[in-house]
Each structure stands twice: as structure tokens, then as C-alpha cells.
């Protein structure tokens, strides 16, 4: 029994990410790409992107673009590729001919309906459905005469005895009896090669040393190892990552994370926050929670990947994203928020500057969309809910507000001076600060929660503040939501 667990240390590490373009790049695929990328970077190796697009019925150019866009947004740069399997068909067919000549593959003329009947009989007998080896060449065996009306498939001549085993770098030792594996179809009747065969040829030709992928591929691994052995090719080391569960402990679905990576961009997440979060889904470095991708690549190994399922936690991702927002350069945040405002039809030219708004609000925001929401208030009059007007523009607050408005005409337009004016106004009327601060917030922003009210007022042009606060005298001012 052959066991594959170690490669010569002199071999350059080569990993690959090989998505099928039948959908978007989701969180599970992104984590696989991240771990493969980081392992190659840790060992100064090469990271290859391969697009496994042989499923012509389901693969689409839009899905390919979604995968490439997701990789670009995350910053997971590849050293080689992207390689497309549909562009390598001649190579696959050549290898199949080599295997037919070597006797490690053979033509099978069993018609699909005949195979269906065989499997149905096996199920009725309580036997595992499998091909019965009718057309498999064996010493001394006389094969049936090939039927003229049936185009043959090509099957791999899988070993019948012994075990195929490997030391999985995440799950530990795995052994599968060859008797459990039937002869895999490696080329369909129309000549197109099948998935498991293409993967083997690609991994051999591209010199892949480590295959890091989801554990839904564990059942493919023994078949792929046997084909590699038949080709006399080196067998890579395998690391199968456990699945990611949703917040509720159930299999990840669209309602809690199995969505396009680019949707996280749409929802206002920073790519470095998503990467940092993905890095901790099933891997750890002590108690470290926040780290750069450079640090991650320096630390990353396969020994500290847990074999148990990881659980997605939206609150944790939001916390990380807020952390990165606070530490991201304001110029970059401005460049990210500006198109979000423009998409809403808002012009950000003039006063106040978007940079100043973001500087005031970024410590209070969890994502870029929240920053855009805050900034939008400065470039379009907000709808002020009637309930907030009734709550805060009380008869005792109106004289206080009028006093403050009168002082605004002459005050120096900076936060300290405006703050002093607020304090003087409340002191003259014997009121507490919220009696004035809350009406100002509500009339300027339509909200009860804002940054420091003096800094808020100072961001607006003086004329804009006077206009918005002046609505307090109008019982039904325009722009006020009566709901």
C-alpha cells in the first residue's frame, strides 16, 4: 500500500485555486483561495489560478468574470494563469491515448440504458451501484464484440486490490479500499474528458505540490491519486478544509454568507477586513485576531487548521470591518465612498468636503455604506420624521433654539466657538445641554445620534445651518416626513 505524505524539501511549493465558473466566488471558495495563496507566499512558492470550465452547460463568461473580479478585489494575486481547461482539450485527449496504449485505460461500450438497468438491479439487491467491469480487459478474458451502434466511453483501469491512502494535512490519515472504487469514466462518448481526469492532468502538468481544497473533494482524492500513479506522476500533498457553517450552525447558505464575495463590496466591507476574517475561519495563531496579510503569510501553516467545521459570525466580521475603517487612510475612504454617493445621484462638490465628513464619522460607522449614509445628509436635505420634531422641538426648546440661531450670524465658524455658543445659550435659559443639542441634531440630520454637535454644525456652511434650523418656525416645513 502506497502512502503519500512528504515531498523532497528542495521542491518549490506550488499551490492552485481551481474554481468552476458555474456561479460566483463565495466565502468558502475565497477562504480556499486565501489559504492556498498564503501557503505559497509563506514558502516563497507559486500560486496558480486555474478555471475548471469543462462543464460547458453551466459555465458562463459572467461567472468567470465574477471569479476574477472577486480575486482582484481581495488582492489574491496569482503568479500563473488563469489557465482554462477548455483551452487544454488537445492535451487531455493526448494523455487519454497514452493511457489506452499503456493499458491503464480502456474503451467501454456499455450503453447508458444498459448501465442504468445494471445499477437498478444492484440497488434492488441491496448492493452498492457500480460498473461491473464488463469491458475491462484482463489476462485470458474474452471481451464481447463491440456493438456498432454504441460510441464507447473511456474508463480508467482502477486497481482492484489493496488500499489507496494519504496523510491529509488537515484531516490526518485517510485510507480507501480500491475495491470500493469502480473504473472511472475519464472520457465521455463524445470524446470530452471528465472532471477528475482533467484535474489530474492539470496538477501533473502544472507541478502542483499541495492541493488545498474543500472537504467535499475527499471522495475524489483516491481516484485522482490512482490516476496519477498510473501516469507515473508525483502525487501532491492534500489538505482538505472543513466546511463553513452559518451563524445558526447550519450549512452556509445565501441567507448567511454563501453569497458572492463582491456582495461584501456592495455592502460596504473593506477587502482587508474580509481577508482577516476569513483567515480566522478554521485557522489560528494563538489568540491573535487582527493582523495584516503580510503577517498572516509569515505565520500561516497547515498544522493549525482545525479539522472541525468553522462557523461564520456576522457580528465578528462587522467588528473587524469597523476596526479597519477607523485605521484606513481618509483619502482612500473618500475614494471608496464617493462613487456610492454618486450612485445615489448626489454631487459631493463644494462644502463641506467629503474628507471632512468622513473624518468626523468614520469612528461611528461599521461599513462604507454607513459612511455614505452619513455623508449624504450633508449633500441633500434629510426627511425629518414628525415624531422626532414632536419629541424634541418642544415649547420650552423653541426659545432656546431661536437664541442659538441668532448667535450663529456672528460666531466664528469653527467647532470650539460654536460649542461655546451652545453652552452660553443653555446657560442663559437655565436648560441642560440636550434641550438644545437634540433639536439641532434632528433639524440638521433627521437623526438623534450624531457626532459632537459643535463639530457637526461646523461642517455645514453657515447658510445651510441657518436654513435647516430655520425650519423650526414652520409647522409643516418642506422635506419633513409626516410619518
Secondary structure, DSSP 8 states (H G I E B T S, - for coil): --EE----TTS--EEEE---SSS---HHHHHHHHHHHHHHHHTT-EEEEEE----TTT--HHHHHHHHHHHHHHT---SEEEEEGGG-HHHHHHHHHHHHHHTSEEEE---HHHHHHHHHHHHHTT-------TT---TT-------TT---EEEE----SSEEEEEETTTEEEEEEGGG----EEE-TTS-B-HHHHHHHHHHHTT--EEEEEGGGHHHHHHHHHHHHHTT----EEEEE--EE-TTSSB--TTTT-S-HHHHHHTT--HHHHHHHHHTSSB-STT-----HHHHHHH--STTB-SS-EE--HHHHHHHHHHHHHHS-HHHHHHHHHHHHHTTT----SSS-HHHHHHHHGGG-SSHHHHHHHHHHHHS---EEHHHHHHHS-HHHHHHHHHHHHHHTTS-SSHHHHHHHHHHHHHHTT--THHHHHHHHHHHHS-S--S-HHHHHHHS-HHHHHHHHGGGG-TT-TTEE--
